[in-house]
Amino acid sequence: MINDQTYQIEEAKINDLFVKAGWFVELQSSSERIERIADRAMFENIGKETTSFIFVSFGSAIHGLVGASFGSIIVRENTNYKA
């Protein structure tokens, strides 16, 4: 987690960039806002990874179930099992 001192240093660097560009940015530090943003980012990441896992593995699971149901095996003629 980022602490207040590191956050203020980084915020000052960003403020300097905006001042050089001709914009004025008021320095504000809000730990509650930072925590809320971090929690939301973590929640979105978990949601994205979970849905990706479900939909990517769903096709393989269905293929395996259908193959097991009908006793079919995918055979490729040029498969070298000794390699």
mmCIF file of the N, C-alpha and C atoms, coordinates in Angstrom:
data_MODEL
# 
_entry.id   MODEL 
# 
loop_
_atom_site.group_PDB 
_atom_site.id 
_atom_site.type_symbol 
_atom_site.label_atom_id 
_atom_site.label_alt_id 
_atom_site.label_comp_id 
_atom_site.label_asym_id 
_atom_site.label_entity_id 
_atom_site.label_seq_id 
_atom_site.pdbx_PDB_ins_code 
_atom_site.Cartn_x 
_atom_site.Cartn_y 
_atom_site.Cartn_z 
_atom_site.occupancy 
_atom_site.B_iso_or_equiv 
_atom_site.pdbx_formal_charge 
_atom_site.auth_seq_id 
_atom_site.auth_comp_id 
_atom_site.auth_asym_id 
_atom_site.auth_atom_id 
_atom_site.pdbx_PDB_model_num 
ATOM 1   N N  . MET A 1 1  ? 0.845   -1.178  0.000   1.00 0.00 ? 1  MET A N  1 
ATOM 2   C CA . MET A 1 1  ? 0.000   0.000   0.000   1.00 0.00 ? 1  MET A CA 1 
ATOM 3   C C  . MET A 1 1  ? 0.887   1.237   0.000   1.00 0.00 ? 1  MET A C  1 
ATOM 4   N N  . ILE A 1 2  ? 0.435   2.263   -0.606  1.00 0.00 ? 2  ILE A N  1 
ATOM 5   C CA . ILE A 1 2  ? 1.157   3.528   -0.651  1.00 0.00 ? 2  ILE A CA 1 
ATOM 6   C C  . ILE A 1 2  ? 0.862   4.317   0.626   1.00 0.00 ? 2  ILE A C  1 
ATOM 7   N N  . ASN A 1 3  ? 1.912   4.906   1.207   1.00 0.00 ? 3  ASN A N  1 
ATOM 8   C CA . ASN A 1 3  ? 1.678   5.686   2.426   1.00 0.00 ? 3  ASN A CA 1 
ATOM 9   C C  . ASN A 1 3  ? 1.483   7.159   2.074   1.00 0.00 ? 3  ASN A C  1 
ATOM 10  N N  . ASP A 1 4  ? 1.100   7.959   3.071   1.00 0.00 ? 4  ASP A N  1 
ATOM 11  C CA . ASP A 1 4  ? 0.781   9.373   2.833   1.00 0.00 ? 4  ASP A CA 1 
ATOM 12  C C  . ASP A 1 4  ? 1.977   10.167  2.321   1.00 0.00 ? 4  ASP A C  1 
ATOM 13  N N  . GLN A 1 5  ? 3.167   9.891   2.865   1.00 0.00 ? 5  GLN A N  1 
ATOM 14  C CA . GLN A 1 5  ? 4.350   10.640  2.462   1.00 0.00 ? 5  GLN A CA 1 
ATOM 15  C C  . GLN A 1 5  ? 4.692   10.374  0.994   1.00 0.00 ? 5  GLN A C  1 
ATOM 16  N N  . THR A 1 6  ? 4.661   9.111   0.590   1.00 0.00 ? 6  THR A N  1 
ATOM 17  C CA . THR A 1 6  ? 4.936   8.763   -0.806  1.00 0.00 ? 6  THR A CA 1 
ATOM 18  C C  . THR A 1 6  ? 3.884   9.367   -1.728  1.00 0.00 ? 6  THR A C  1 
ATOM 19  N N  . TYR A 1 7  ? 2.640   9.327   -1.300  1.00 0.00 ? 7  TYR A N  1 
ATOM 20  C CA . TYR A 1 7  ? 1.554   9.892   -2.104  1.00 0.00 ? 7  TYR A CA 1 
ATOM 21  C C  . TYR A 1 7  ? 1.764   11.392  -2.307  1.00 0.00 ? 7  TYR A C  1 
ATOM 22  N N  . GLN A 1 8  ? 2.136   12.104  -1.251  1.00 0.00 ? 8  GLN A N  1 
ATOM 23  C CA . GLN A 1 8  ? 2.333   13.551  -1.356  1.00 0.00 ? 8  GLN A CA 1 
ATOM 24  C C  . GLN A 1 8  ? 3.508   13.894  -2.254  1.00 0.00 ? 8  GLN A C  1 
ATOM 25  N N  . ILE A 1 9  ? 4.569   13.099  -2.202  1.00 0.00 ? 9  ILE A N  1 
ATOM 26  C CA . ILE A 1 9  ? 5.721   13.326  -3.076  1.00 0.00 ? 9  ILE A CA 1 
ATOM 27  C C  . ILE A 1 9  ? 5.326   13.134  -4.533  1.00 0.00 ? 9  ILE A C  1 
ATOM 28  N N  . GLU A 1 10 ? 4.616   12.043  -4.814  1.00 0.00 ? 10 GLU A N  1 
ATOM 29  C CA . GLU A 1 10 ? 4.178   11.775  -6.189  1.00 0.00 ? 10 GLU A CA 1 
ATOM 30  C C  . GLU A 1 10 ? 3.185   12.826  -6.675  1.00 0.00 ? 10 GLU A C  1 
ATOM 31  N N  . GLU A 1 11 ? 2.305   13.259  -5.782  1.00 0.00 ? 11 GLU A N  1 
ATOM 32  C CA . GLU A 1 11 ? 1.338   14.285  -6.139  1.00 0.00 ? 11 GLU A CA 1 
ATOM 33  C C  . GLU A 1 11 ? 2.036   15.597  -6.464  1.00 0.00 ? 11 GLU A C  1 
ATOM 34  N N  . ALA A 1 12 ? 3.087   15.928  -5.739  1.00 0.00 ? 12 ALA A N  1 
ATOM 35  C CA . ALA A 1 12 ? 3.851   17.155  -6.016  1.00 0.00 ? 12 ALA A CA 1 
ATOM 36  C C  . ALA A 1 12 ? 4.540   17.065  -7.378  1.00 0.00 ? 12 ALA A C  1 
ATOM 37  N N  . LYS A 1 13 ? 5.078   15.886  -7.724  1.00 0.00 ? 13 LYS A N  1 
ATOM 38  C CA . LYS A 1 13 ? 5.707   15.704  -9.038  1.00 0.00 ? 13 LYS A CA 1 
ATOM 39  C C  . LYS A 1 13 ? 4.686   15.906  -10.159 1.00 0.00 ? 13 LYS A C  1 
ATOM 40  N N  . ILE A 1 14 ? 3.505   15.340  -9.983  1.00 0.00 ? 14 ILE A N  1 
ATOM 41  C CA . ILE A 1 14 ? 2.452   15.483  -10.999 1.00 0.00 ? 14 ILE A CA 1 
ATOM 42  C C  . ILE A 1 14 ? 2.016   16.940  -11.098 1.00 0.00 ? 14 ILE A C  1 
ATOM 43  N N  . ASN A 1 15 ? 1.912   17.605  -9.949  1.00 0.00 ? 15 ASN A N  1 
ATOM 44  C CA . ASN A 1 15 ? 1.543   19.013  -9.949  1.00 0.00 ? 15 ASN A CA 1 
ATOM 45  C C  . ASN A 1 15 ? 2.566   19.835  -10.716 1.00 0.00 ? 15 ASN A C  1 
ATOM 46  N N  . ASP A 1 16 ? 3.865   19.544  -10.548 1.00 0.00 ? 16 ASP A N  1 
ATOM 47  C CA . ASP A 1 16 ? 4.904   20.260  -11.287 1.00 0.00 ? 16 ASP A CA 1 
ATOM 48  C C  . ASP A 1 16 ? 4.746   20.079  -12.793 1.00 0.00 ? 16 ASP A C  1 
ATOM 49  N N  . LEU A 1 17 ? 4.377   18.867  -13.220 1.00 0.00 ? 17 LEU A N  1 
ATOM 50  C CA . LEU A 1 17 ? 4.148   18.633  -14.651 1.00 0.00 ? 17 LEU A CA 1 
ATOM 51  C C  . LEU A 1 17 ? 2.994   19.481  -15.184 1.00 0.00 ? 17 LEU A C  1 
ATOM 52  N N  . PHE A 1 18 ? 1.910   19.580  -14.396 1.00 0.00 ? 18 PHE A N  1 
ATOM 53  C CA . PHE A 1 18 ? 0.779   20.395  -14.823 1.00 0.00 ? 18 PHE A CA 1 
ATOM 54  C C  . PHE A 1 18 ? 1.130   21.872  -14.843 1.00 0.00 ? 18 PHE A C  1 
ATOM 55  N N  . VAL A 1 19 ? 1.921   22.336  -13.878 1.00 0.00 ? 19 VAL A N  1 
ATOM 56  C CA . VAL A 1 19 ? 2.337   23.744  -13.842 1.00 0.00 ? 19 VAL A CA 1 
ATOM 57  C C  . VAL A 1 19 ? 3.190   24.063  -15.061 1.00 0.00 ? 19 VAL A C  1 
ATOM 58  N N  . LYS A 1 20 ? 4.092   23.134  -15.434 1.00 0.00 ? 20 LYS A N  1 
ATOM 59  C CA . LYS A 1 20 ? 4.920   23.333  -16.629 1.00 0.00 ? 20 LYS A CA 1 
ATOM 60  C C  . LYS A 1 20 ? 4.062   23.400  -17.885 1.00 0.00 ? 20 LYS A C  1 
ATOM 61  N N  . ALA A 1 21 ? 2.949   22.678  -17.887 1.00 0.00 ? 21 ALA A N  1 
ATOM 62  C CA . ALA A 1 21 ? 2.041   22.684  -19.038 1.00 0.00 ? 21 ALA A CA 1 
ATOM 63  C C  . ALA A 1 21 ? 1.110   23.896  -19.020 1.00 0.00 ? 21 ALA A C  1 
ATOM 64  N N  . GLY A 1 22 ? 1.135   24.670  -17.932 1.00 0.00 ? 22 GLY A N  1 
ATOM 65  C CA . GLY A 1 22 ? 0.304   25.862  -17.852 1.00 0.00 ? 22 GLY A CA 1 
ATOM 66  C C  . GLY A 1 22 ? -1.019  25.656  -17.146 1.00 0.00 ? 22 GLY A C  1 
ATOM 67  N N  . TRP A 1 23 ? -1.199  24.546  -16.491 1.00 0.00 ? 23 TRP A N  1 
ATOM 68  C CA . TRP A 1 23 ? -2.430  24.266  -15.760 1.00 0.00 ? 23 TRP A CA 1 
ATOM 69  C C  . TRP A 1 23 ? -2.176  24.420  -14.270 1.00 0.00 ? 23 TRP A C  1 
ATOM 70  N N  . PHE A 1 24 ? -3.203  24.789  -13.546 1.00 0.00 ? 24 PHE A N  1 
ATOM 71  C CA . PHE A 1 24 ? -3.093  24.889  -12.095 1.00 0.00 ? 24 PHE A CA 1 
ATOM 72  C C  . PHE A 1 24 ? -3.853  23.736  -11.454 1.00 0.00 ? 24 PHE A C  1 
ATOM 73  N N  . VAL A 1 25 ? -3.176  23.013  -10.587 1.00 0.00 ? 25 VAL A N  1 
ATOM 74  C CA . VAL A 1 25 ? -3.784  21.880  -9.896  1.00 0.00 ? 25 VAL A CA 1 
ATOM 75  C C  . VAL A 1 25 ? -3.664  22.124  -8.404  1.00 0.00 ? 25 VAL A C  1 
ATOM 76  N N  . GLU A 1 26 ? -4.796  22.029  -7.722  1.00 0.00 ? 26 GLU A N  1 
ATOM 77  C CA . GLU A 1 26 ? -4.806  22.207  -6.275  1.00 0.00 ? 26 GLU A CA 1 
ATOM 78  C C  . GLU A 1 26 ? -4.459  20.885  -5.606  1.00 0.00 ? 26 GLU A C  1 
ATOM 79  N N  . LEU A 1 27 ? -3.449  20.909  -4.713  1.00 0.00 ? 27 LEU A N  1 
ATOM 80  C CA . LEU A 1 27 ? -3.030  19.697  -4.032  1.00 0.00 ? 27 LEU A CA 1 
ATOM 81  C C  . LEU A 1 27 ? -4.052  19.287  -2.982  1.00 0.00 ? 27 LEU A C  1 
ATOM 82  N N  . GLN A 1 28 ? -4.509  18.042  -3.076  1.00 0.00 ? 28 GLN A N  1 
ATOM 83  C CA . GLN A 1 28 ? -5.446  17.487  -2.106  1.00 0.00 ? 28 GLN A CA 1 
ATOM 84  C C  . GLN A 1 28 ? -5.053  16.045  -1.855  1.00 0.00 ? 28 GLN A C  1 
ATOM 85  N N  . SER A 1 29 ? -5.077  15.661  -0.608  1.00 0.00 ? 29 SER A N  1 
ATOM 86  C CA . SER A 1 29 ? -4.832  14.253  -0.310  1.00 0.00 ? 29 SER A CA 1 
ATOM 87  C C  . SER A 1 29 ? -6.027  13.710  0.460   1.00 0.00 ? 29 SER A C  1 
ATOM 88  N N  . SER A 1 30 ? -6.562  12.640  -0.043  1.00 0.00 ? 30 SER A N  1 
ATOM 89  C CA . SER A 1 30 ? -7.714  12.032  0.581   1.00 0.00 ? 30 SER A CA 1 
ATOM 90  C C  . SER A 1 30 ? -7.483  10.527  0.640   1.00 0.00 ? 30 SER A C  1 
ATOM 91  N N  . SER A 1 31 ? -7.124  10.048  1.818   1.00 0.00 ? 31 SER A N  1 
ATOM 92  C CA . SER A 1 31 ? -6.856  8.618   1.976   1.00 0.00 ? 31 SER A CA 1 
ATOM 93  C C  . SER A 1 31 ? -8.092  7.785   1.697   1.00 0.00 ? 31 SER A C  1 
ATOM 94  N N  . GLU A 1 32 ? -9.252  8.318   2.067   1.00 0.00 ? 32 GLU A N  1 
ATOM 95  C CA . GLU A 1 32 ? -10.497 7.584   1.838   1.00 0.00 ? 32 GLU A CA 1 
ATOM 96  C C  . GLU A 1 32 ? -10.756 7.412   0.347   1.00 0.00 ? 32 GLU A C  1 
ATOM 97  N N  . ARG A 1 33 ? -10.498 8.457   -0.435  1.00 0.00 ? 33 ARG A N  1 
ATOM 98  C CA . ARG A 1 33 ? -10.693 8.387   -1.887  1.00 0.00 ? 33 ARG A CA 1 
ATOM 99  C C  . ARG A 1 33 ? -9.716  7.391   -2.508  1.00 0.00 ? 33 ARG A C  1 
ATOM 100 N N  . ILE A 1 34 ? -8.477  7.398   -2.046  1.00 0.00 ? 34 ILE A N  1 
ATOM 101 C CA . ILE A 1 34 ? -7.470  6.475   -2.575  1.00 0.00 ? 34 ILE A CA 1 
ATOM 102 C C  . ILE A 1 34 ? -7.872  5.033   -2.282  1.00 0.00 ? 34 ILE A C  1 
ATOM 103 N N  . GLU A 1 35 ? -8.323  4.770   -1.064  1.00 0.00 ? 35 GLU A N  1 
ATOM 104 C CA . GLU A 1 35 ? -8.753  3.424   -0.690  1.00 0.00 ? 35 GLU A CA 1 
ATOM 105 C C  . GLU A 1 35 ? -9.949  2.974   -1.524  1.00 0.00 ? 35 GLU A C  1 
ATOM 106 N N  . ARG A 1 36 ? -10.887 3.900   -1.774  1.00 0.00 ? 36 ARG A N  1 
ATOM 107 C CA . ARG A 1 36 ? -12.064 3.564   -2.566  1.00 0.00 ? 36 ARG A CA 1 
ATOM 108 C C  . ARG A 1 36 ? -11.667 3.211   -4.002  1.00 0.00 ? 36 ARG A C  1 
ATOM 109 N N  . ILE A 1 37 ? -10.731 3.974   -4.563  1.00 0.00 ? 37 ILE A N  1 
ATOM 110 C CA . ILE A 1 37 ? -10.262 3.702   -5.925  1.00 0.00 ? 37 ILE A CA 1 
ATOM 111 C C  . ILE A 1 37 ? -9.528  2.365   -5.973  1.00 0.00 ? 37 ILE A C  1 
ATOM 112 N N  . ALA A 1 38 ? -8.684  2.097   -4.974  1.00 0.00 ? 38 ALA A N  1 
ATOM 113 C CA . ALA A 1 38 ? -7.942  0.835   -4.933  1.00 0.00 ? 38 ALA A CA 1 
ATOM 114 C C  . ALA A 1 38 ? -8.893  -0.351  -4.777  1.00 0.00 ? 38 ALA A C  1 
ATOM 115 N N  . ASP A 1 39 ? -9.904  -0.213  -3.930  1.00 0.00 ? 39 ASP A N  1 
ATOM 116 C CA . ASP A 1 39 ? -10.881 -1.289  -3.755  1.00 0.00 ? 39 ASP A CA 1 
ATOM 117 C C  . ASP A 1 39 ? -11.659 -1.554  -5.040  1.00 0.00 ? 39 ASP A C  1 
ATOM 118 N N  . ARG A 1 40 ? -12.038 -0.483  -5.721  1.00 0.00 ? 40 ARG A N  1 
ATOM 119 C CA . ARG A 1 40 ? -12.789 -0.649  -6.968  1.00 0.00 ? 40 ARG A CA 1 
ATOM 120 C C  . ARG A 1 40 ? -11.925 -1.317  -8.041  1.00 0.00 ? 40 ARG A C  1 
ATOM 121 N N  . ALA A 1 41 ? -10.655 -0.910  -8.122  1.00 0.00 ? 41 ALA A N  1 
ATOM 122 C CA . ALA A 1 41 ? -9.753  -1.514  -9.101  1.00 0.00 ? 41 ALA A CA 1 
ATOM 123 C C  . ALA A 1 41 ? -9.554  -3.000  -8.812  1.00 0.00 ? 41 ALA A C  1 
ATOM 124 N N  . MET A 1 42 ? -9.414  -3.355  -7.537  1.00 0.00 ? 42 MET A N  1 
ATOM 125 C CA . MET A 1 42 ? -9.241  -4.751  -7.166  1.00 0.00 ? 42 MET A CA 1 
ATOM 126 C C  . MET A 1 42 ? -10.506 -5.547  -7.501  1.00 0.00 ? 42 MET A C  1 
ATOM 127 N N  . PHE A 1 43 ? -11.678 -4.992  -7.211  1.00 0.00 ? 43 PHE A N  1 
ATOM 128 C CA . PHE A 1 43 ? -12.935 -5.659  -7.508  1.00 0.00 ? 43 PHE A CA 1 
ATOM 129 C C  . PHE A 1 43 ? -13.098 -5.872  -9.012  1.00 0.00 ? 43 PHE A C  1 
ATOM 130 N N  . GLU A 1 44 ? -12.774 -4.851  -9.812  1.00 0.00 ? 44 GLU A N  1 
ATOM 131 C CA . GLU A 1 44 ? -12.896 -4.971  -11.262 1.00 0.00 ? 44 GLU A CA 1 
ATOM 132 C C  . GLU A 1 44 ? -11.920 -6.005  -11.808 1.00 0.00 ? 44 GLU A C  1 
ATOM 133 N N  . ASN A 1 45 ? -10.716 -6.048  -11.252 1.00 0.00 ? 45 ASN A N  1 
ATOM 134 C CA . ASN A 1 45 ? -9.726  -7.020  -11.699 1.00 0.00 ? 45 ASN A CA 1 
ATOM 135 C C  . ASN A 1 45 ? -10.172 -8.439  -11.377 1.00 0.00 ? 45 ASN A C  1 
ATOM 136 N N  . ILE A 1 46 ? -10.700 -8.642  -10.174 1.00 0.00 ? 46 ILE A N  1 
ATOM 137 C CA . ILE A 1 46 ? -11.191 -9.971  -9.799  1.00 0.00 ? 46 ILE A CA 1 
ATOM 138 C C  . ILE A 1 46 ? -12.355 -10.375 -10.691 1.00 0.00 ? 46 ILE A C  1 
ATOM 139 N N  . GLY A 1 47 ? -13.261 -9.452  -10.967 1.00 0.00 ? 47 GLY A N  1 
ATOM 140 C CA . GLY A 1 47 ? -14.392 -9.747  -11.843 1.00 0.00 ? 47 GLY A CA 1 
ATOM 141 C C  . GLY A 1 47 ? -13.958 -10.096 -13.249 1.00 0.00 ? 47 GLY A C  1 
ATOM 142 N N  . LYS A 1 48 ? -12.994 -9.345  -13.777 1.00 0.00 ? 48 LYS A N  1 
ATOM 143 C CA . LYS A 1 48 ? -12.499 -9.601  -15.128 1.00 0.00 ? 48 LYS A CA 1 
ATOM 144 C C  . LYS A 1 48 ? -11.817 -10.960 -15.203 1.00 0.00 ? 48 LYS A C  1 
ATOM 145 N N  . GLU A 1 49 ? -10.969 -11.267 -14.241 1.00 0.00 ? 49 GLU A N  1 
ATOM 146 C CA . GLU A 1 49 ? -10.260 -12.541 -14.249 1.00 0.00 ? 49 GLU A CA 1 
ATOM 147 C C  . GLU A 1 49 ? -11.222 -13.720 -14.085 1.00 0.00 ? 49 GLU A C  1 
ATOM 148 N N  . THR A 1 50 ? -12.232 -13.555 -13.239 1.00 0.00 ? 50 THR A N  1 
ATOM 149 C CA . THR A 1 50 ? -13.199 -14.632 -13.018 1.00 0.00 ? 50 THR A CA 1 
ATOM 150 C C  . THR A 1 50 ? -14.010 -14.913 -14.272 1.00 0.00 ? 50 THR A C  1 
ATOM 151 N N  . THR A 1 51 ? -14.532 -13.875 -14.903 1.00 0.00 ? 51 THR A N  1 
ATOM 152 C CA . THR A 1 51 ? -15.317 -14.081 -16.125 1.00 0.00 ? 51 THR A CA 1 
ATOM 153 C C  . THR A 1 51 ? -14.455 -14.634 -17.248 1.00 0.00 ? 51 THR A C  1 
ATOM 154 N N  . SER A 1 52 ? -13.223 -14.168 -17.343 1.00 0.00 ? 52 SER A N  1 
ATOM 155 C CA . SER A 1 52 ? -12.321 -14.697 -18.363 1.00 0.00 ? 52 SER A CA 1 
ATOM 156 C C  . SER A 1 52 ? -12.083 -16.180 -18.143 1.00 0.00 ? 52 SER A C  1 
ATOM 157 N N  . PHE A 1 53 ? -11.835 -16.575 -16.903 1.00 0.00 ? 53 PHE A N  1 
ATOM 158 C CA . PHE A 1 53 ? -11.610 -17.987 -16.588 1.00 0.00 ? 53 PHE A CA 1 
ATOM 159 C C  . PHE A 1 53 ? -12.837 -18.826 -16.923 1.00 0.00 ? 53 PHE A C  1 
ATOM 160 N N  . ILE A 1 54 ? -14.005 -18.330 -16.565 1.00 0.00 ? 54 ILE A N  1 
ATOM 161 C CA . ILE A 1 54 ? -15.240 -19.086 -16.804 1.00 0.00 ? 54 ILE A CA 1 
ATOM 162 C C  . ILE A 1 54 ? -15.467 -19.283 -18.293 1.00 0.00 ? 54 ILE A C  1 
ATOM 163 N N  . PHE A 1 55 ? -15.365 -18.209 -19.081 1.00 0.00 ? 55 PHE A N  1 
ATOM 164 C CA . PHE A 1 55 ? -15.683 -18.327 -20.497 1.00 0.00 ? 55 PHE A CA 1 
ATOM 165 C C  . PHE A 1 55 ? -14.604 -19.040 -21.289 1.00 0.00 ? 55 PHE A C  1 
ATOM 166 N N  . VAL A 1 56 ? -13.353 -18.926 -20.882 1.00 0.00 ? 56 VAL A N  1 
ATOM 167 C CA . VAL A 1 56 ? -12.287 -19.638 -21.589 1.00 0.00 ? 56 VAL A CA 1 
ATOM 168 C C  . VAL A 1 56 ? -12.367 -21.123 -21.288 1.00 0.00 ? 56 VAL A C  1 
ATOM 169 N N  . SER A 1 57 ? -12.628 -21.468 -20.042 1.00 0.00 ? 57 SER A N  1 
ATOM 170 C CA . SER A 1 57 ? -12.678 -22.890 -19.686 1.00 0.00 ? 57 SER A CA 1 
ATOM 171 C C  . SER A 1 57 ? -14.015 -23.529 -20.042 1.00 0.00 ? 57 SER A C  1 
ATOM 172 N N  . PHE A 1 58 ? -15.041 -22.743 -20.295 1.00 0.00 ? 58 PHE A N  1 
ATOM 173 C CA . PHE A 1 58 ? -16.362 -23.276 -20.594 1.00 0.00 ? 58 PHE A CA 1 
ATOM 174 C C  . PHE A 1 58 ? -16.348 -24.117 -21.863 1.00 0.00 ? 58 PHE A C  1 
ATOM 175 N N  . GLY A 1 59 ? -15.693 -23.632 -22.900 1.00 0.00 ? 59 GLY A N  1 
ATOM 176 C CA . GLY A 1 59 ? -15.627 -24.379 -24.159 1.00 0.00 ? 59 GLY A CA 1 
ATOM 177 C C  . GLY A 1 59 ? -14.908 -25.700 -24.002 1.00 0.00 ? 59 GLY A C  1 
ATOM 178 N N  . SER A 1 60 ? -13.810 -25.685 -23.272 1.00 0.00 ? 60 SER A N  1 
ATOM 179 C CA . SER A 1 60 ? -13.064 -26.928 -23.045 1.00 0.00 ? 60 SER A CA 1 
ATOM 180 C C  . SER A 1 60 ? -13.883 -27.917 -22.229 1.00 0.00 ? 60 SER A C  1 
ATOM 181 N N  . ALA A 1 61 ? -14.593 -27.420 -21.248 1.00 0.00 ? 61 ALA A N  1 
ATOM 182 C CA . ALA A 1 61 ? -15.415 -28.302 -20.411 1.00 0.00 ? 61 ALA A CA 1 
ATOM 183 C C  . ALA A 1 61 ? -16.529 -28.946 -21.235 1.00 0.00 ? 61 ALA A C  1 
ATOM 184 N N  . ILE A 1 62 ? -17.210 -28.159 -22.047 1.00 0.00 ? 62 ILE A N  1 
ATOM 185 C CA . ILE A 1 62 ? -18.288 -28.698 -22.893 1.00 0.00 ? 62 ILE A CA 1 
ATOM 186 C C  . ILE A 1 62 ? -17.724 -29.714 -23.877 1.00 0.00 ? 62 ILE A C  1 
ATOM 187 N N  . HIS A 1 63 ? -16.583 -29.405 -24.476 1.00 0.00 ? 63 HIS A N  1 
ATOM 188 C CA . HIS A 1 63 ? -15.954 -30.321 -25.429 1.00 0.00 ? 63 HIS A CA 1 
ATOM 189 C C  . HIS A 1 63 ? -15.616 -31.643 -24.743 1.00 0.00 ? 63 HIS A C  1 
ATOM 190 N N  . GLY A 1 64 ? -15.068 -31.574 -23.545 1.00 0.00 ? 64 GLY A N  1 
ATOM 191 C CA . GLY A 1 64 ? -14.738 -32.791 -22.810 1.00 0.00 ? 64 GLY A CA 1 
ATOM 192 C C  . GLY A 1 64 ? -15.962 -33.593 -22.436 1.00 0.00 ? 64 GLY A C  1 
ATOM 193 N N  . LEU A 1 65 ? -17.027 -32.922 -22.025 1.00 0.00 ? 65 LEU A N  1 
ATOM 194 C CA . LEU A 1 65 ? -18.261 -33.629 -21.669 1.00 0.00 ? 65 LEU A CA 1 
ATOM 195 C C  . LEU A 1 65 ? -18.895 -34.298 -22.876 1.00 0.00 ? 65 LEU A C  1 
ATOM 196 N N  . VAL A 1 66 ? -18.929 -33.598 -23.996 1.00 0.00 ? 66 VAL A N  1 
ATOM 197 C CA . VAL A 1 66 ? -19.504 -34.185 -25.215 1.00 0.00 ? 66 VAL A CA 1 
ATOM 198 C C  . VAL A 1 66 ? -18.649 -35.359 -25.671 1.00 0.00 ? 66 VAL A C  1 
ATOM 199 N N  . GLY A 1 67 ? -17.336 -35.197 -25.630 1.00 0.00 ? 67 GLY A N  1 
ATOM 200 C CA . GLY A 1 67 ? -16.442 -36.283 -26.020 1.00 0.00 ? 67 GLY A CA 1 
ATOM 201 C C  . GLY A 1 67 ? -16.598 -37.496 -25.126 1.00 0.00 ? 67 GLY A C  1 
ATOM 202 N N  . ALA A 1 68 ? -16.739 -37.262 -23.832 1.00 0.00 ? 68 ALA A N  1 
ATOM 203 C CA . ALA A 1 68 ? -16.913 -38.374 -22.898 1.00 0.00 ? 68 ALA A CA 1 
ATOM 204 C C  . ALA A 1 68 ? -18.276 -39.028 -23.085 1.00 0.00 ? 68 ALA A C  1 
ATOM 205 N N  . SER A 1 69 ? -19.285 -38.233 -23.395 1.00 0.00 ? 69 SER A N  1 
ATOM 206 C CA . SER A 1 69 ? -20.634 -38.774 -23.571 1.00 0.00 ? 69 SER A CA 1 
ATOM 207 C C  . SER A 1 69 ? -20.721 -39.707 -24.771 1.00 0.00 ? 69 SER A C  1 
ATOM 208 N N  . PHE A 1 70 ? -20.084 -39.304 -25.857 1.00 0.00 ? 70 PHE A N  1 
ATOM 209 C CA . PHE A 1 70 ? -20.170 -40.092 -27.078 1.00 0.00 ? 70 PHE A CA 1 
ATOM 210 C C  . PHE A 1 70 ? -18.974 -41.013 -27.274 1.00 0.00 ? 70 PHE A C  1 
ATOM 211 N N  . GLY A 1 71 ? -18.038 -40.977 -26.359 1.00 0.00 ? 71 GLY A N  1 
ATOM 212 C CA . GLY A 1 71 ? -16.869 -41.845 -26.451 1.00 0.00 ? 71 GLY A CA 1 
ATOM 213 C C  . GLY A 1 71 ? -15.964 -41.510 -27.608 1.00 0.00 ? 71 GLY A C  1 
ATOM 214 N N  . SER A 1 72 ? -15.986 -40.274 -28.048 1.00 0.00 ? 72 SER A N  1 
ATOM 215 C CA . SER A 1 72 ? -15.155 -39.906 -29.191 1.00 0.00 ? 72 SER A CA 1 
ATOM 216 C C  . SER A 1 72 ? -13.806 -39.380 -28.718 1.00 0.00 ? 72 SER A C  1 
ATOM 217 N N  . ILE A 1 73 ? -12.820 -39.644 -29.525 1.00 0.00 ? 73 ILE A N  1 
ATOM 218 C CA . ILE A 1 73 ? -11.467 -39.165 -29.259 1.00 0.00 ? 73 ILE A CA 1 
ATOM 219 C C  . ILE A 1 73 ? -10.993 -38.458 -30.514 1.00 0.00 ? 73 ILE A C  1 
ATOM 220 N N  . ILE A 1 74 ? -10.404 -37.317 -30.335 1.00 0.00 ? 74 ILE A N  1 
ATOM 221 C CA . ILE A 1 74 ? -9.863  -36.589 -31.478 1.00 0.00 ? 74 ILE A CA 1 
ATOM 222 C C  . ILE A 1 74 ? -8.541  -37.241 -31.863 1.00 0.00 ? 74 ILE A C  1 
ATOM 223 N N  . VAL A 1 75 ? -8.456  -37.697 -33.120 1.00 0.00 ? 75 VAL A N  1 
ATOM 224 C CA . VAL A 1 75 ? -7.253  -38.371 -33.591 1.00 0.00 ? 75 VAL A CA 1 
ATOM 225 C C  . VAL A 1 75 ? -6.611  -37.504 -34.656 1.00 0.00 ? 75 VAL A C  1 
ATOM 226 N N  . ARG A 1 76 ? -5.359  -37.255 -34.461 1.00 0.00 ? 76 ARG A N  1 
ATOM 227 C CA . ARG A 1 76 ? -4.587  -36.538 -35.476 1.00 0.00 ? 76 ARG A CA 1 
ATOM 228 C C  . ARG A 1 76 ? -3.586  -37.523 -36.058 1.00 0.00 ? 76 ARG A C  1 
ATOM 229 N N  . GLU A 1 77 ? -3.515  -37.579 -37.372 1.00 0.00 ? 77 GLU A N  1 
ATOM 230 C CA . GLU A 1 77 ? -2.696  -38.593 -38.033 1.00 0.00 ? 77 GLU A CA 1 
ATOM 231 C C  . GLU A 1 77 ? -1.203  -38.369 -37.849 1.00 0.00 ? 77 GLU A C  1 
ATOM 232 N N  . ASN A 1 78 ? -0.769  -37.133 -37.743 1.00 0.00 ? 78 ASN A N  1 
ATOM 233 C CA . ASN A 1 78 ? 0.662   -36.830 -37.694 1.00 0.00 ? 78 ASN A CA 1 
ATOM 234 C C  . ASN A 1 78 ? 1.157   -36.610 -36.268 1.00 0.00 ? 78 ASN A C  1 
ATOM 235 N N  . THR A 1 79 ? 0.562   -37.242 -35.309 1.00 0.00 ? 79 THR A N  1 
ATOM 236 C CA . THR A 1 79 ? 0.979   -37.053 -33.922 1.00 0.00 ? 79 THR A CA 1 
ATOM 237 C C  . THR A 1 79 ? 2.104   -38.040 -33.594 1.00 0.00 ? 79 THR A C  1 
ATOM 238 N N  . ASN A 1 80 ? 3.232   -37.535 -33.154 1.00 0.00 ? 80 ASN A N  1 
ATOM 239 C CA . ASN A 1 80 ? 4.353   -38.358 -32.796 1.00 0.00 ? 80 ASN A CA 1 
ATOM 240 C C  . ASN A 1 80 ? 4.439   -38.407 -31.279 1.00 0.00 ? 80 ASN A C  1 
ATOM 241 N N  . TYR A 1 81 ? 4.012   -39.498 -30.674 1.00 0.00 ? 81 TYR A N  1 
ATOM 242 C CA . TYR A 1 81 ? 3.982   -39.602 -29.231 1.00 0.00 ? 81 TYR A CA 1 
ATOM 243 C C  . TYR A 1 81 ? 5.356   -39.884 -28.623 1.00 0.00 ? 81 TYR A C  1 
ATOM 244 N N  . LYS A 1 82 ? 6.315   -40.266 -29.451 1.00 0.00 ? 82 LYS A N  1 
ATOM 245 C CA . LYS A 1 82 ? 7.666   -40.581 -28.951 1.00 0.00 ? 82 LYS A CA 1 
ATOM 246 C C  . LYS A 1 82 ? 8.508   -39.327 -28.741 1.00 0.00 ? 82 LYS A C  1 
ATOM 247 N N  . ALA A 1 83 ? 8.103   -38.214 -29.309 1.00 0.00 ? 83 ALA A N  1 
ATOM 248 C CA . ALA A 1 83 ? 8.903   -36.993 -29.225 1.00 0.00 ? 83 ALA A CA 1 
ATOM 249 C C  . ALA A 1 83 ? 8.851   -36.364 -27.879 1.00 0.00 ? 83 ALA A C  1 
# 
